[in-house]
Amino acid sequence: RRSAFRARRSARSVFCATMTANGSGAGSGSGGGPCLVVICIEVSETLVEPMCSTAELQQELVPYVLSHSLQNPAFLKLSKAERQAKVKVLTQKMLSGETGEEGKDEEAGDIGPHRFWAHLRTKYGTRRGHLLQMLKLLEPSIRGQRVVVLRSESEIAAPTASLLVRASAPCSALTAGVVNAARCDFPAGSFSVESLGGFLQESVSGRRSPPLWARLVSECSRAAESGFAEVRALVVCTEAQSVDTTPDAVGLAAHAMHRRSGVVPYISSVTFGPQTSERMAAVSEICAWAGGHSFNVSDPSTMQPTVQGLSAYLFNSQVQTKDFHERRLFYAQKQSLGTCFLPLPKLVECSGSSSPSAVSPASARARCLADVVRNGSGIAFDGTVPSESMLTVLSDVTLALPRRWGRSLRCWRERRELRDVVFGEPGGLGL
């Protein structure tokens, strides 16, 4: 009995040691190799702007101007017409932004715009504050992995010659120093939001950082040379009119990552504030193409669900490579159907059964059964079973159930050459 007890105890200790060794690989990729986490943060002037809407700005502006004007004795000595003109001038000055020297207007007896915008930042917060708060909530999930933070800066509305120069490889020691200064490397277990806040603050007065996609492609190439099997990238977009989020730039970035980078990263994105539909569709498209998700933080209430989604998917060590590959395969099926927003390169090839022309054994048996019932009973009915493309749309986890069902019905009508009815269109209804 003693020898059997010792054998069971030794077997239990070996099993526990094996499980501990398997669970301690937080810095390893789900495919067996090391994993690198890359966080790309777009640095722009909107990082320090208050996150309030136009209606909230108007709601705060008039009471603020009136309350501070009534506290000024010189303002109360003016006539009614002069007070109205003074309030109009102060309102325009507040809306013009933080212009002039801070404190100069207060010395002259007027309220300055700096105090008003500081009041808005305190009440509504800024994108930089929400960004650091989000990373603080994500810190336990990514602390055990090696993290590389990249600062990026793009152009607004239209590209310039500076964008091309900053996107090119550095050709001098000065430009190489600027590129290195825009990169912060945290070894496994050393990531902290406090040091990251200082790193973001340095970019305000320094030289301009390289653009987003060129930095990400370069970092993925470096990761492939260093032996990393996976790169999980989080792209943080803060500027609504950035050139990097246009559909053309996103398409070029996908082709560059597919051809030049040794490892195509699993990309998820977080955008702050309102975005145009074309830019949001482009960013969501490249995230789905790369096997990730896209999130939008419009107000502080959406911060916690975004962090939970990133922690459960992108930065979860339990998520395996097959889970990312499943999303890439689903996007490849959408590419085969021609329902994608952008012409992106194919990362994975669809299986033959997912093509519209292929017929599965279950579909063949169902059609045979429908023919038997139709011929035997003489009842005319549509016995066509859902196609593979329709089932693929129904299994899309990126859409809500009503939109998923509506898209599948649209696909069903297209296969029968029926079209969606829009009142005012010429031609028959197709019913």
Beta strands, then each sheet from edge to edge (+ up, - down):
strand 1: 35-42
strand 2: 146-152
strand 3: 183-186
strand 4: 230-237
strand 5: 266-272
strand 6: 294-297
sheet 1: 3+ 2- 1- 4- 5- 6-
end
